[in-house]
Amino acid sequence: MITLRKNKNYLSGMVGLYYLLIHADGDVNEKEISSGHMMMKYEGIDEIAFKSLLNVYSEAEKDVLYKQCVVSLKNCTTEDQIRIIAWMSRVANSDGFMDPEEWKLIYQVYYRELDLDLQDILQAQKDLPFC
């Protein structure tokens, strides 16, 4: 387990993108939820804060939430951006299949919004537990 990252942008970017990802294909499944809990614990995120943010994000319009996530992510370090996208890839693959809508979201964020290198994301995934 790593130390809690106190950066508000890291937290809101990660949890917001997680919310968008698990709803991207219209089918939130137990493995995605379980992976989110693993991510929360591994990242040292308080469970009450995590659930509270998810509740807030459930009330937001998806396009507004997406824009807020991008702003938060752009205010993170490149290392943190890569780590968040690595987590999202783990979550998306937790059920053994990455839905095209999940891939579209991940690609849109890492490539078009953040201009990250896929190889850096794949390398970061090696440091994360399997979901």
C-alpha positions, 0 to 999 in steps of 0.5 A: 500500500502506498501513502495517501496522496493528499492532492485534491486533484489526484483524488477527484480525477481518479474517483471521477474517472473511475465513476465514468469508466464503470458506467461507460458501457451501461453495465456496472458489474461486481468486479469493477466495484471490487476493483474500485475498492482495491484501488481505494485501499491501495491508494489510501483513500478514505472509504467515506470520502470515496463513497461521498465523491461517487455519490456526488458524481452520480448526480452530475451530468456525464459531460460536465463530470468528464470536463471536471475530471480532465481539469483535475487530471491536468493539474496532476503531475505526469506521474500521477496522470499515468498512475490514474490511467493505469488504474483505470485500465486495471478496472476496465480489464477486471472482468476479463474484457475491456468494453469498447466504450471503456477503451474509448474513454481511457483513450480519449483521456490518456491520448487526446487530453493528456498526451501520455505515452501508452508504454508508460501506462503499461509500465505503471500497471506492473506496479499495481495489484491485479484486480 
